[in-house]
Amino acid sequence: MPGDLVAFHFRTLHSAPSTTDYANRRRVVSFRYVDSDAVWSTRPWKTSPPLEPNDLKPGDLLTDDRFPLIQTI
């Protein structure tokens, strides 16, 4: 059905209307995919989702359990 899946480039500005007058709950899931050579980087602004570095240092590969490997065929 139209609207079942929407994909945005991460630099695309987008929004959704308020759901305060909507009778049902709004359910949303967001996936962020990166390549296997992606590295941890710090930002001076609040990121989405907000992630703590834990043991990662700038330049470290994203081998943390929070970034599972998705196998493609």
mmCIF file as Biopython writes it, N, C-alpha, C and O atoms, coordinates in Angstrom:
data_model
#
loop_
_atom_site.group_PDB
_atom_site.id
_atom_site.type_symbol
_atom_site.label_atom_id
_atom_site.label_alt_id
_atom_site.label_comp_id
_atom_site.label_asym_id
_atom_site.label_entity_id
_atom_site.label_seq_id
_atom_site.pdbx_PDB_ins_code
_atom_site.Cartn_x
_atom_site.Cartn_y
_atom_site.Cartn_z
_atom_site.occupancy
_atom_site.B_iso_or_equiv
_atom_site.auth_seq_id
_atom_site.auth_asym_id
_atom_site.pdbx_PDB_model_num
ATOM 1   N N  . MET A ? 1  ? 0.837  -1.170  0.000  1.0 0.0 1  A 1 
ATOM 2   C CA . MET A ? 1  ? 0.000  0.000   0.000  1.0 0.0 1  A 1 
ATOM 3   C C  . MET A ? 1  ? 0.892  1.247   0.000  1.0 0.0 1  A 1 
ATOM 4   O O  . MET A ? 1  ? 1.965  1.225   0.602  1.0 0.0 1  A 1 
ATOM 5   N N  . PRO A ? 2  ? 0.478  2.316   -0.650 1.0 0.0 2  A 1 
ATOM 6   C CA . PRO A ? 2  ? 1.256  3.554   -0.616 1.0 0.0 2  A 1 
ATOM 7   C C  . PRO A ? 2  ? 1.496  3.995   0.830  1.0 0.0 2  A 1 
ATOM 8   O O  . PRO A ? 2  ? 0.583  4.002   1.656  1.0 0.0 2  A 1 
ATOM 9   N N  . GLY A ? 3  ? 2.736  4.358   1.108  1.0 0.0 3  A 1 
ATOM 10  C CA . GLY A ? 3  ? 3.092  4.810   2.447  1.0 0.0 3  A 1 
ATOM 11  C C  . GLY A ? 3  ? 3.585  3.714   3.361  1.0 0.0 3  A 1 
ATOM 12  O O  . GLY A ? 3  ? 4.035  4.006   4.469  1.0 0.0 3  A 1 
ATOM 13  N N  . ASP A ? 4  ? 3.517  2.451   2.939  1.0 0.0 4  A 1 
ATOM 14  C CA . ASP A ? 4  ? 4.021  1.365   3.780  1.0 0.0 4  A 1 
ATOM 15  C C  . ASP A ? 4  ? 5.521  1.462   3.975  1.0 0.0 4  A 1 
ATOM 16  O O  . ASP A ? 4  ? 6.042  1.034   5.006  1.0 0.0 4  A 1 
ATOM 17  N N  . LEU A ? 5  ? 6.220  2.017   3.001  1.0 0.0 5  A 1 
ATOM 18  C CA . LEU A ? 5  ? 7.666  2.177   3.086  1.0 0.0 5  A 1 
ATOM 19  C C  . LEU A ? 5  ? 8.034  3.509   2.474  1.0 0.0 5  A 1 
ATOM 20  O O  . LEU A ? 5  ? 7.620  3.837   1.362  1.0 0.0 5  A 1 
ATOM 21  N N  . VAL A ? 6  ? 8.808  4.263   3.208  1.0 0.0 6  A 1 
ATOM 22  C CA . VAL A ? 6  ? 9.311  5.539   2.718  1.0 0.0 6  A 1 
ATOM 23  C C  . VAL A ? 6  ? 10.806 5.552   2.974  1.0 0.0 6  A 1 
ATOM 24  O O  . VAL A ? 6  ? 11.238 5.238   4.083  1.0 0.0 6  A 1 
ATOM 25  N N  . ALA A ? 7  ? 11.608 5.907   1.980  1.0 0.0 7  A 1 
ATOM 26  C CA . ALA A ? 7  ? 13.061 5.951   2.125  1.0 0.0 7  A 1 
ATOM 27  C C  . ALA A ? 7  ? 13.547 7.369   1.887  1.0 0.0 7  A 1 
ATOM 28  O O  . ALA A ? 7  ? 13.142 8.021   0.924  1.0 0.0 7  A 1 
ATOM 29  N N  . PHE A ? 8  ? 14.410 7.840   2.760  1.0 0.0 8  A 1 
ATOM 30  C CA . PHE A ? 8  ? 14.979 9.174   2.658  1.0 0.0 8  A 1 
ATOM 31  C C  . PHE A ? 8  ? 16.498 9.091   2.652  1.0 0.0 8  A 1 
ATOM 32  O O  . PHE A ? 8  ? 17.075 8.257   3.350  1.0 0.0 8  A 1 
ATOM 33  N N  . HIS A ? 9  ? 17.142 9.937   1.883  1.0 0.0 9  A 1 
ATOM 34  C CA . HIS A ? 9  ? 18.569 10.154  2.032  1.0 0.0 9  A 1 
ATOM 35  C C  . HIS A ? 9  ? 18.730 10.876  3.363  1.0 0.0 9  A 1 
ATOM 36  O O  . HIS A ? 9  ? 17.890 11.705  3.714  1.0 0.0 9  A 1 
ATOM 37  N N  . PHE A ? 10 ? 19.784 10.583  4.107  1.0 0.0 10 A 1 
ATOM 38  C CA . PHE A ? 10 ? 19.898 11.135  5.451  1.0 0.0 10 A 1 
ATOM 39  C C  . PHE A ? 10 ? 19.995 12.652  5.489  1.0 0.0 10 A 1 
ATOM 40  O O  . PHE A ? 10 ? 19.795 13.239  6.552  1.0 0.0 10 A 1 
ATOM 41  N N  . ARG A ? 11 ? 20.290 13.306  4.387  1.0 0.0 11 A 1 
ATOM 42  C CA . ARG A ? 11 ? 20.345 14.765  4.373  1.0 0.0 11 A 1 
ATOM 43  C C  . ARG A ? 11 ? 19.051 15.399  3.853  1.0 0.0 11 A 1 
ATOM 44  O O  . ARG A ? 11 ? 18.986 16.612  3.655  1.0 0.0 11 A 1 
ATOM 45  N N  . THR A ? 12 ? 18.032 14.579  3.634  1.0 0.0 12 A 1 
ATOM 46  C CA . THR A ? 12 ? 16.748 15.094  3.177  1.0 0.0 12 A 1 
ATOM 47  C C  . THR A ? 12 ? 15.950 15.589  4.369  1.0 0.0 12 A 1 
ATOM 48  O O  . THR A ? 12 ? 15.769 14.861  5.346  1.0 0.0 12 A 1 
ATOM 49  N N  . LEU A ? 13 ? 15.474 16.815  4.294  1.0 0.0 13 A 1 
ATOM 50  C CA . LEU A ? 13 ? 14.605 17.323  5.348  1.0 0.0 13 A 1 
ATOM 51  C C  . LEU A ? 13 ? 13.213 16.734  5.145  1.0 0.0 13 A 1 
ATOM 52  O O  . LEU A ? 13 ? 12.674 16.783  4.040  1.0 0.0 13 A 1 
ATOM 53  N N  . HIS A ? 14 ? 12.638 16.185  6.189  1.0 0.0 14 A 1 
ATOM 54  C CA . HIS A ? 14 ? 11.309 15.609  6.096  1.0 0.0 14 A 1 
ATOM 55  C C  . HIS A ? 14 ? 10.634 15.722  7.463  1.0 0.0 14 A 1 
ATOM 56  O O  . HIS A ? 14 ? 11.291 15.929  8.483  1.0 0.0 14 A 1 
ATOM 57  N N  . SER A ? 15 ? 9.338  15.585  7.460  1.0 0.0 15 A 1 
ATOM 58  C CA . SER A ? 15 ? 8.597  15.668  8.718  1.0 0.0 15 A 1 
ATOM 59  C C  . SER A ? 15 ? 7.273  14.942  8.567  1.0 0.0 15 A 1 
ATOM 60  O O  . SER A ? 15 ? 6.912  14.477  7.485  1.0 0.0 15 A 1 
ATOM 61  N N  . ALA A ? 16 ? 6.568  14.859  9.666  1.0 0.0 16 A 1 
ATOM 62  C CA . ALA A ? 16 ? 5.238  14.259  9.662  1.0 0.0 16 A 1 
ATOM 63  C C  . ALA A ? 16 ? 4.342  15.154  10.503 1.0 0.0 16 A 1 
ATOM 64  O O  . ALA A ? 16 ? 4.811  15.809  11.433 1.0 0.0 16 A 1 
ATOM 65  N N  . PRO A ? 17 ? 3.061  15.184  10.182 1.0 0.0 17 A 1 
ATOM 66  C CA . PRO A ? 17 ? 2.162  16.023  10.980 1.0 0.0 17 A 1 
ATOM 67  C C  . PRO A ? 17 ? 2.006  15.473  12.389 1.0 0.0 17 A 1 
ATOM 68  O O  . PRO A ? 17 ? 2.289  14.305  12.652 1.0 0.0 17 A 1 
ATOM 69  N N  . SER A ? 18 ? 1.561  16.320  13.272 1.0 0.0 18 A 1 
ATOM 70  C CA . SER A ? 18 ? 1.315  15.916  14.646 1.0 0.0 18 A 1 
ATOM 71  C C  . SER A ? 18 ? 0.252  14.817  14.681 1.0 0.0 18 A 1 
ATOM 72  O O  . SER A ? 18 ? -0.655 14.796  13.849 1.0 0.0 18 A 1 
ATOM 73  N N  . THR A ? 19 ? 0.370  13.917  15.639 1.0 0.0 19 A 1 
ATOM 74  C CA . THR A ? 19 ? -0.607 12.827  15.762 1.0 0.0 19 A 1 
ATOM 75  C C  . THR A ? 19 ? -1.505 13.010  16.982 1.0 0.0 19 A 1 
ATOM 76  O O  . THR A ? 19 ? -2.154 12.057  17.414 1.0 0.0 19 A 1 
ATOM 77  N N  . THR A ? 20 ? -1.553 14.215  17.545 1.0 0.0 20 A 1 
ATOM 78  C CA . THR A ? 20 ? -2.349 14.420  18.755 1.0 0.0 20 A 1 
ATOM 79  C C  . THR A ? 20 ? -3.844 14.266  18.509 1.0 0.0 20 A 1 
ATOM 80  O O  . THR A ? 20 ? -4.586 13.937  19.435 1.0 0.0 20 A 1 
ATOM 81  N N  . ASP A ? 21 ? -4.301 14.497  17.281 1.0 0.0 21 A 1 
ATOM 82  C CA . ASP A ? 21 ? -5.734 14.348  16.965 1.0 0.0 21 A 1 
ATOM 83  C C  . ASP A ? 21 ? -6.035 13.022  16.267 1.0 0.0 21 A 1 
ATOM 84  O O  . ASP A ? 21 ? -7.147 12.809  15.782 1.0 0.0 21 A 1 
ATOM 85  N N  . TYR A ? 22 ? -5.049 12.139  16.219 1.0 0.0 22 A 1 
ATOM 86  C CA . TYR A ? 22 ? -5.193 10.867  15.527 1.0 0.0 22 A 1 
ATOM 87  C C  . TYR A ? 22 ? -5.645 9.814   16.531 1.0 0.0 22 A 1 
ATOM 88  O O  . TYR A ? 22 ? -5.045 9.680   17.597 1.0 0.0 22 A 1 
ATOM 89  N N  . ALA A ? 23 ? -6.692 9.069   16.205 1.0 0.0 23 A 1 
ATOM 90  C CA . ALA A ? 23 ? -7.281 8.109   17.153 1.0 0.0 23 A 1 
ATOM 91  C C  . ALA A ? 23 ? -6.363 6.919   17.440 1.0 0.0 23 A 1 
ATOM 92  O O  . ALA A ? 23 ? -6.389 6.378   18.546 1.0 0.0 23 A 1 
ATOM 93  N N  . ASN A ? 24 ? -5.556 6.505   16.467 1.0 0.0 24 A 1 
ATOM 94  C CA . ASN A ? 24 ? -4.695 5.332   16.635 1.0 0.0 24 A 1 
ATOM 95  C C  . ASN A ? 24 ? -3.256 5.759   16.924 1.0 0.0 24 A 1 
ATOM 96  O O  . ASN A ? 24 ? -2.866 6.901   16.677 1.0 0.0 24 A 1 
ATOM 97  N N  . ARG A ? 25 ? -2.489 4.825   17.445 1.0 0.0 25 A 1 
ATOM 98  C CA . ARG A ? 25 ? -1.074 5.092   17.692 1.0 0.0 25 A 1 
ATOM 99  C C  . ARG A ? 25 ? -0.317 5.140   16.381 1.0 0.0 25 A 1 
ATOM 100 O O  . ARG A ? 25 ? -0.654 4.419   15.441 1.0 0.0 25 A 1 
ATOM 101 N N  . ARG A ? 26 ? 0.675  5.959   16.310 1.0 0.0 26 A 1 
ATOM 102 C CA . ARG A ? 26 ? 1.553  6.002   15.140 1.0 0.0 26 A 1 
ATOM 103 C C  . ARG A ? 26 ? 2.745  5.103   15.440 1.0 0.0 26 A 1 
ATOM 104 O O  . ARG A ? 26 ? 3.435  5.295   16.441 1.0 0.0 26 A 1 
ATOM 105 N N  . ARG A ? 27 ? 2.982  4.142   14.592 1.0 0.0 27 A 1 
ATOM 106 C CA . ARG A ? 27 ? 4.086  3.203   14.780 1.0 0.0 27 A 1 
ATOM 107 C C  . ARG A ? 27 ? 5.137  3.467   13.702 1.0 0.0 27 A 1 
ATOM 108 O O  . ARG A ? 27 ? 4.832  3.506   12.510 1.0 0.0 27 A 1 
ATOM 109 N N  . VAL A ? 28 ? 6.368  3.644   14.145 1.0 0.0 28 A 1 
ATOM 110 C CA . VAL A ? 28 ? 7.454  3.972   13.225 1.0 0.0 28 A 1 
ATOM 111 C C  . VAL A ? 28 ? 8.687  3.171   13.616 1.0 0.0 28 A 1 
ATOM 112 O O  . VAL A ? 28 ? 8.980  3.003   14.800 1.0 0.0 28 A 1 
ATOM 113 N N  . VAL A ? 29 ? 9.399  2.684   12.627 1.0 0.0 29 A 1 
ATOM 114 C CA . VAL A ? 29 ? 10.696 2.059   12.851 1.0 0.0 29 A 1 
ATOM 115 C C  . VAL A ? 29 ? 11.668 2.696   11.868 1.0 0.0 29 A 1 
ATOM 116 O O  . VAL A ? 29 ? 11.312 2.994   10.728 1.0 0.0 29 A 1 
ATOM 117 N N  . SER A ? 30 ? 12.875 2.897   12.315 1.0 0.0 30 A 1 
ATOM 118 C CA . SER A ? 30 ? 13.875 3.543   11.477 1.0 0.0 30 A 1 
ATOM 119 C C  . SER A ? 30 ? 15.121 2.675   11.429 1.0 0.0 30 A 1 
ATOM 120 O O  . SER A ? 30 ? 15.631 2.256   12.468 1.0 0.0 30 A 1 
ATOM 121 N N  . PHE A ? 31 ? 15.608 2.407   10.241 1.0 0.0 31 A 1 
ATOM 122 C CA . PHE A ? 31 ? 16.834 1.643   10.049 1.0 0.0 31 A 1 
ATOM 123 C C  . PHE A ? 31 ? 17.876 2.545   9.410  1.0 0.0 31 A 1 
ATOM 124 O O  . PHE A ? 31 ? 17.569 3.328   8.511  1.0 0.0 31 A 1 
ATOM 125 N N  . ARG A ? 32 ? 19.090 2.430   9.875  1.0 0.0 32 A 1 
ATOM 126 C CA . ARG A ? 32 ? 20.203 3.167   9.278  1.0 0.0 32 A 1 
ATOM 127 C C  . ARG A ? 32 ? 21.251 2.149   8.880  1.0 0.0 32 A 1 
ATOM 128 O O  . ARG A ? 32 ? 21.749 1.395   9.715  1.0 0.0 32 A 1 
ATOM 129 N N  . TYR A ? 33 ? 21.580 2.133   7.607  1.0 0.0 33 A 1 
ATOM 130 C CA . TYR A ? 33 ? 22.557 1.187   7.083  1.0 0.0 33 A 1 
ATOM 131 C C  . TYR A ? 33 ? 23.830 1.922   6.708  1.0 0.0 33 A 1 
ATOM 132 O O  . TYR A ? 33 ? 23.789 3.025   6.163  1.0 0.0 33 A 1 
ATOM 133 N N  . VAL A ? 34 ? 24.963 1.300   7.007  1.0 0.0 34 A 1 
ATOM 134 C CA . VAL A ? 34 ? 26.258 1.850   6.612  1.0 0.0 34 A 1 
ATOM 135 C C  . VAL A ? 34 ? 27.078 0.729   5.974  1.0 0.0 34 A 1 
ATOM 136 O O  . VAL A ? 34 ? 26.776 -0.451  6.151  1.0 0.0 34 A 1 
ATOM 137 N N  . ASP A ? 35 ? 28.090 1.100   5.252  1.0 0.0 35 A 1 
ATOM 138 C CA . ASP A ? 35 ? 28.961 0.119   4.612  1.0 0.0 35 A 1 
ATOM 139 C C  . ASP A ? 35 ? 29.921 -0.473  5.643  1.0 0.0 35 A 1 
ATOM 140 O O  . ASP A ? 35 ? 30.063 0.065   6.741  1.0 0.0 35 A 1 
ATOM 141 N N  . SER A ? 36 ? 30.574 -1.570  5.297  1.0 0.0 36 A 1 
ATOM 142 C CA . SER A ? 36 ? 31.457 -2.262  6.239  1.0 0.0 36 A 1 
ATOM 143 C C  . SER A ? 36 ? 32.702 -1.458  6.586  1.0 0.0 36 A 1 
ATOM 144 O O  . SER A ? 36 ? 33.390 -1.780  7.554  1.0 0.0 36 A 1 
ATOM 145 N N  . ASP A ? 37 ? 33.003 -0.425  5.820  1.0 0.0 37 A 1 
ATOM 146 C CA . ASP A ? 37 ? 34.178 0.394   6.132  1.0 0.0 37 A 1 
ATOM 147 C C  . ASP A ? 37 ? 33.809 1.679   6.882  1.0 0.0 37 A 1 
ATOM 148 O O  . ASP A ? 37 ? 34.642 2.577   7.007  1.0 0.0 37 A 1 
ATOM 149 N N  . ALA A ? 38 ? 32.577 1.778   7.381  1.0 0.0 38 A 1 
ATOM 150 C CA . ALA A ? 38 ? 32.143 2.958   8.128  1.0 0.0 38 A 1 
ATOM 151 C C  . ALA A ? 38 ? 32.880 3.030   9.464  1.0 0.0 38 A 1 
ATOM 152 O O  . ALA A ? 38 ? 33.138 2.007   10.098 1.0 0.0 38 A 1 
ATOM 153 N N  . VAL A ? 39 ? 33.213 4.239   9.878  1.0 0.0 39 A 1 
ATOM 154 C CA . VAL A ? 39 ? 33.957 4.434   11.122 1.0 0.0 39 A 1 
ATOM 155 C C  . VAL A ? 39 ? 33.194 5.348   12.069 1.0 0.0 39 A 1 
ATOM 156 O O  . VAL A ? 39 ? 32.334 6.125   11.654 1.0 0.0 39 A 1 
ATOM 157 N N  . TRP A ? 40 ? 33.529 5.237   13.354 1.0 0.0 40 A 1 
ATOM 158 C CA . TRP A ? 40 ? 32.935 6.083   14.388 1.0 0.0 40 A 1 
ATOM 159 C C  . TRP A ? 40 ? 33.469 7.504   14.233 1.0 0.0 40 A 1 
ATOM 160 O O  . TRP A ? 40 ? 34.654 7.713   13.972 1.0 0.0 40 A 1 
ATOM 161 N N  . SER A ? 41 ? 32.589 8.459   14.396 1.0 0.0 41 A 1 
ATOM 162 C CA . SER A ? 41 ? 32.973 9.863   14.334 1.0 0.0 41 A 1 
ATOM 163 C C  . SER A ? 41 ? 32.167 10.632  15.367 1.0 0.0 41 A 1 
ATOM 164 O O  . SER A ? 41 ? 31.013 10.297  15.633 1.0 0.0 41 A 1 
ATOM 165 N N  . THR A ? 42 ? 32.756 11.638  15.938 1.0 0.0 42 A 1 
ATOM 166 C CA . THR A ? 42 ? 32.028 12.467  16.891 1.0 0.0 42 A 1 
ATOM 167 C C  . THR A ? 42 ? 31.463 13.677  16.161 1.0 0.0 42 A 1 
ATOM 168 O O  . THR A ? 42 ? 31.983 14.085  15.123 1.0 0.0 42 A 1 
ATOM 169 N N  . ARG A ? 43 ? 30.411 14.241  16.703 1.0 0.0 43 A 1 
ATOM 170 C CA . ARG A ? 43 ? 29.762 15.420  16.126 1.0 0.0 43 A 1 
ATOM 171 C C  . ARG A ? 43 ? 29.541 16.436  17.240 1.0 0.0 43 A 1 
ATOM 172 O O  . ARG A ? 43 ? 29.295 16.048  18.382 1.0 0.0 43 A 1 
ATOM 173 N N  . PRO A ? 44 ? 29.622 17.736  16.931 1.0 0.0 44 A 1 
ATOM 174 C CA . PRO A ? 44 ? 29.378 18.749  17.962 1.0 0.0 44 A 1 
ATOM 175 C C  . PRO A ? 44 ? 27.886 18.994  18.207 1.0 0.0 44 A 1 
ATOM 176 O O  . PRO A ? 44 ? 27.533 19.823  19.045 1.0 0.0 44 A 1 
ATOM 177 N N  . TRP A ? 45 ? 27.012 18.291  17.495 1.0 0.0 45 A 1 
ATOM 178 C CA . TRP A ? 45 ? 25.573 18.459  17.656 1.0 0.0 45 A 1 
ATOM 179 C C  . TRP A ? 45 ? 24.948 17.145  18.105 1.0 0.0 45 A 1 
ATOM 180 O O  . TRP A ? 45 ? 25.590 16.095  18.073 1.0 0.0 45 A 1 
ATOM 181 N N  . LYS A ? 46 ? 23.686 17.217  18.525 1.0 0.0 46 A 1 
ATOM 182 C CA . LYS A ? 46 ? 22.950 16.026  18.938 1.0 0.0 46 A 1 
ATOM 183 C C  . LYS A ? 46 ? 22.641 15.186  17.708 1.0 0.0 46 A 1 
ATOM 184 O O  . LYS A ? 46 ? 22.086 15.695  16.735 1.0 0.0 46 A 1 
ATOM 185 N N  . THR A ? 47 ? 22.988 13.921  17.741 1.0 0.0 47 A 1 
ATOM 186 C CA . THR A ? 47 ? 22.741 13.032  16.604 1.0 0.0 47 A 1 
ATOM 187 C C  . THR A ? 47 ? 21.452 12.252  16.821 1.0 0.0 47 A 1 
ATOM 188 O O  . THR A ? 47 ? 20.940 12.174  17.938 1.0 0.0 47 A 1 
ATOM 189 N N  . SER A ? 48 ? 20.940 11.680  15.752 1.0 0.0 48 A 1 
ATOM 190 C CA . SER A ? 48 ? 19.734 10.874  15.817 1.0 0.0 48 A 1 
ATOM 191 C C  . SER A ? 48 ? 20.015 9.524   15.162 1.0 0.0 48 A 1 
ATOM 192 O O  . SER A ? 48 ? 20.254 9.461   13.956 1.0 0.0 48 A 1 
ATOM 193 N N  . PRO A ? 49 ? 19.988 8.456   15.938 1.0 0.0 49 A 1 
ATOM 194 C CA . PRO A ? 49 ? 19.713 8.418   17.364 1.0 0.0 49 A 1 
ATOM 195 C C  . PRO A ? 49 ? 20.940 8.883   18.148 1.0 0.0 49 A 1 
ATOM 196 O O  . PRO A ? 49 ? 22.061 8.815   17.644 1.0 0.0 49 A 1 
ATOM 197 N N  . PRO A ? 50 ? 20.732 9.356   19.387 1.0 0.0 50 A 1 
ATOM 198 C CA . PRO A ? 50 ? 21.886 9.757   20.198 1.0 0.0 50 A 1 
ATOM 199 C C  . PRO A ? 50 ? 22.659 8.511   20.625 1.0 0.0 50 A 1 
ATOM 200 O O  . PRO A ? 50 ? 22.101 7.630   21.279 1.0 0.0 50 A 1 
ATOM 201 N N  . LEU A ? 51 ? 23.915 8.435   20.267 1.0 0.0 51 A 1 
ATOM 202 C CA . LEU A ? 51 ? 24.737 7.269   20.588 1.0 0.0 51 A 1 
ATOM 203 C C  . LEU A ? 51 ? 25.952 7.694   21.404 1.0 0.0 51 A 1 
ATOM 204 O O  . LEU A ? 51 ? 26.626 8.673   21.084 1.0 0.0 51 A 1 
ATOM 205 N N  . GLU A ? 52 ? 26.211 6.950   22.444 1.0 0.0 52 A 1 
ATOM 206 C CA . GLU A ? 52 ? 27.413 7.166   23.244 1.0 0.0 52 A 1 
ATOM 207 C C  . GLU A ? 52 ? 28.554 6.387   22.599 1.0 0.0 52 A 1 
ATOM 208 O O  . GLU A ? 52 ? 28.314 5.341   21.998 1.0 0.0 52 A 1 
ATOM 209 N N  . PRO A ? 53 ? 29.790 6.871   22.709 1.0 0.0 53 A 1 
ATOM 210 C CA . PRO A ? 53 ? 30.897 6.176   22.052 1.0 0.0 53 A 1 
ATOM 211 C C  . PRO A ? 53 ? 31.237 4.834   22.685 1.0 0.0 53 A 1 
ATOM 212 O O  . PRO A ? 53 ? 31.835 3.979   22.031 1.0 0.0 53 A 1 
ATOM 213 N N  . ASN A ? 54 ? 30.863 4.636   23.959 1.0 0.0 54 A 1 
ATOM 214 C CA . ASN A ? 54 ? 31.286 3.435   24.691 1.0 0.0 54 A 1 
ATOM 215 C C  . ASN A ? 54 ? 32.795 3.302   24.533 1.0 0.0 54 A 1 
ATOM 216 O O  . ASN A ? 54 ? 33.522 4.204   24.949 1.0 0.0 54 A 1 
ATOM 217 N N  . ASP A ? 55 ? 33.295 2.224   23.953 1.0 0.0 55 A 1 
ATOM 218 C CA . ASP A ? 55 ? 34.741 2.053   23.792 1.0 0.0 55 A 1 
ATOM 219 C C  . ASP A ? 55 ? 35.234 2.507   22.423 1.0 0.0 55 A 1 
ATOM 220 O O  . ASP A ? 55 ? 36.424 2.382   22.134 1.0 0.0 55 A 1 
ATOM 221 N N  . LEU A ? 56 ? 34.359 3.028   21.579 1.0 0.0 56 A 1 
ATOM 222 C CA . LEU A ? 56 ? 34.769 3.447   20.243 1.0 0.0 56 A 1 
ATOM 223 C C  . LEU A ? 56 ? 35.470 4.802   20.290 1.0 0.0 56 A 1 
ATOM 224 O O  . LEU A ? 56 ? 35.077 5.709   21.023 1.0 0.0 56 A 1 
ATOM 225 N N  . LYS A ? 57 ? 36.527 4.903   19.476 1.0 0.0 57 A 1 
ATOM 226 C CA . LYS A ? 57 ? 37.253 6.161   19.332 1.0 0.0 57 A 1 
ATOM 227 C C  . LYS A ? 57 ? 37.110 6.625   17.890 1.0 0.0 57 A 1 
ATOM 228 O O  . LYS A ? 57 ? 36.914 5.795   17.002 1.0 0.0 57 A 1 
ATOM 229 N N  . PRO A ? 58 ? 37.203 7.930   17.628 1.0 0.0 58 A 1 
ATOM 230 C CA . PRO A ? 58 ? 37.098 8.415   16.247 1.0 0.0 58 A 1 
ATOM 231 C C  . PRO A ? 58 ? 38.041 7.641   15.320 1.0 0.0 58 A 1 
ATOM 232 O O  . PRO A ? 58 ? 39.232 7.487   15.590 1.0 0.0 58 A 1 
ATOM 233 N N  . GLY A ? 59 ? 37.457 7.163   14.221 1.0 0.0 59 A 1 
ATOM 234 C CA . GLY A ? 59 ? 38.223 6.380   13.255 1.0 0.0 59 A 1 
ATOM 235 C C  . GLY A ? 59 ? 38.098 4.879   13.423 1.0 0.0 59 A 1 
ATOM 236 O O  . GLY A ? 59 ? 38.497 4.132   12.529 1.0 0.0 59 A 1 
ATOM 237 N N  . ASP A ? 60 ? 37.547 4.403   14.557 1.0 0.0 60 A 1 
ATOM 238 C CA . ASP A ? 60 ? 37.349 2.965   14.769 1.0 0.0 60 A 1 
ATOM 239 C C  . ASP A ? 60 ? 36.231 2.451   13.871 1.0 0.0 60 A 1 
ATOM 240 O O  . ASP A ? 60 ? 35.218 3.125   13.682 1.0 0.0 60 A 1 
ATOM 241 N N  . LEU A ? 61 ? 36.419 1.250   13.316 1.0 0.0 61 A 1 
ATOM 242 C CA . LEU A ? 61 ? 35.346 0.612   12.564 1.0 0.0 61 A 1 
ATOM 243 C C  . LEU A ? 61 ? 34.172 0.335   13.486 1.0 0.0 61 A 1 
ATOM 244 O O  . LEU A ? 61 ? 34.357 0.132   14.686 1.0 0.0 61 A 1 
ATOM 245 N N  . LEU A ? 62 ? 32.965 0.325   12.935 1.0 0.0 62 A 1 
ATOM 246 C CA . LEU A ? 62 ? 31.757 0.098   13.727 1.0 0.0 62 A 1 
ATOM 247 C C  . LEU A ? 62 ? 31.571 -1.390  13.995 1.0 0.0 62 A 1 
ATOM 248 O O  . LEU A ? 62 ? 30.676 -2.025  13.436 1.0 0.0 62 A 1 
ATOM 249 N N  . THR A ? 63 ? 32.428 -1.942  14.859 1.0 0.0 63 A 1 
ATOM 250 C CA . THR A ? 63 ? 32.374 -3.367  15.198 1.0 0.0 63 A 1 
ATOM 251 C C  . THR A ? 63 ? 31.657 -3.606  16.519 1.0 0.0 63 A 1 
ATOM 252 O O  . THR A ? 63 ? 31.671 -4.721  17.038 1.0 0.0 63 A 1 
ATOM 253 N N  . ASP A ? 64 ? 31.043 -2.587  17.056 1.0 0.0 64 A 1 
ATOM 254 C CA . ASP A ? 64 ? 30.284 -2.649  18.306 1.0 0.0 64 A 1 
ATOM 255 C C  . ASP A ? 64 ? 29.000 -3.465  18.082 1.0 0.0 64 A 1 
ATOM 256 O O  . ASP A ? 64 ? 28.472 -3.489  16.970 1.0 0.0 64 A 1 
ATOM 257 N N  . ASP A ? 65 ? 28.502 -4.126  19.126 1.0 0.0 65 A 1 
ATOM 258 C CA . ASP A ? 65 ? 27.265 -4.932  19.020 1.0 0.0 65 A 1 
ATOM 259 C C  . ASP A ? 65 ? 26.053 -4.109  18.600 1.0 0.0 65 A 1 
ATOM 260 O O  . ASP A ? 65 ? 25.061 -4.671  18.134 1.0 0.0 65 A 1 
ATOM 261 N N  . ARG A ? 66 ? 26.115 -2.785  18.755 1.0 0.0 66 A 1 
ATOM 262 C CA . ARG A ? 66 ? 24.997 -1.931  18.351 1.0 0.0 66 A 1 
ATOM 263 C C  . ARG A ? 66 ? 24.891 -1.808  16.837 1.0 0.0 66 A 1 
ATOM 264 O O  . ARG A ? 66 ? 23.895 -1.296  16.327 1.0 0.0 66 A 1 
ATOM 265 N N  . PHE A ? 67 ? 25.898 -2.270  16.121 1.0 0.0 67 A 1 
ATOM 266 C CA . PHE A ? 67 ? 25.926 -2.165  14.670 1.0 0.0 67 A 1 
ATOM 267 C C  . PHE A ? 67 ? 26.078 -3.560  14.072 1.0 0.0 67 A 1 
ATOM 268 O O  . PHE A ? 67 ? 27.162 -3.920  13.612 1.0 0.0 67 A 1 
ATOM 269 N N  . PRO A ? 68 ? 25.001 -4.351  14.075 1.0 0.0 68 A 1 
ATOM 270 C CA . PRO A ? 68 ? 25.095 -5.725  13.578 1.0 0.0 68 A 1 
ATOM 271 C C  . PRO A ? 68 ? 25.345 -5.774  12.069 1.0 0.0 68 A 1 
ATOM 272 O O  . PRO A ? 68 ? 24.927 -4.895  11.315 1.0 0.0 68 A 1 
ATOM 273 N N  . LEU A ? 69 ? 26.032 -6.823  11.667 1.0 0.0 69 A 1 
ATOM 274 C CA . LEU A ? 69 ? 26.304 -7.042  10.255 1.0 0.0 69 A 1 
ATOM 275 C C  . LEU A ? 69 ? 25.080 -7.664  9.602  1.0 0.0 69 A 1 
ATOM 276 O O  . LEU A ? 69 ? 24.557 -8.673  10.075 1.0 0.0 69 A 1 
ATOM 277 N N  . ILE A ? 70 ? 24.632 -7.061  8.520  1.0 0.0 70 A 1 
ATOM 278 C CA . ILE A ? 70 ? 23.508 -7.587  7.755  1.0 0.0 70 A 1 
ATOM 279 C C  . ILE A ? 70 ? 24.084 -8.308  6.538  1.0 0.0 70 A 1 
ATOM 280 O O  . ILE A ? 70 ? 24.756 -7.694  5.709  1.0 0.0 70 A 1 
ATOM 281 N N  . GLN A ? 71 ? 23.825 -9.590  6.433  1.0 0.0 71 A 1 
ATOM 282 C CA . GLN A ? 71 ? 24.352 -10.387 5.325  1.0 0.0 71 A 1 
ATOM 283 C C  . GLN A ? 71 ? 23.489 -10.195 4.088  1.0 0.0 71 A 1 
ATOM 284 O O  . GLN A ? 71 ? 22.266 -10.310 4.164  1.0 0.0 71 A 1 
ATOM 285 N N  . THR A ? 72 ? 24.098 -9.908  2.970  1.0 0.0 72 A 1 
ATOM 286 C CA . THR A ? 72 ? 23.372 -9.778  1.716  1.0 0.0 72 A 1 
ATOM 287 C C  . THR A ? 72 ? 23.728 -10.938 0.813  1.0 0.0 72 A 1 
ATOM 288 O O  . THR A ? 72 ? 24.788 -11.550 0.942  1.0 0.0 72 A 1 
ATOM 289 N N  . ILE A ? 73 ? 22.833 -11.222 -0.090 1.0 0.0 73 A 1 
ATOM 290 C CA . ILE A ? 73 ? 23.059 -12.344 -1.009 1.0 0.0 73 A 1 
ATOM 291 C C  . ILE A ? 73 ? 23.587 -11.813 -2.327 1.0 0.0 73 A 1 
ATOM 292 O O  . ILE A ? 73 ? 23.845 -12.590 -3.246 1.0 0.0 73 A 1 
#
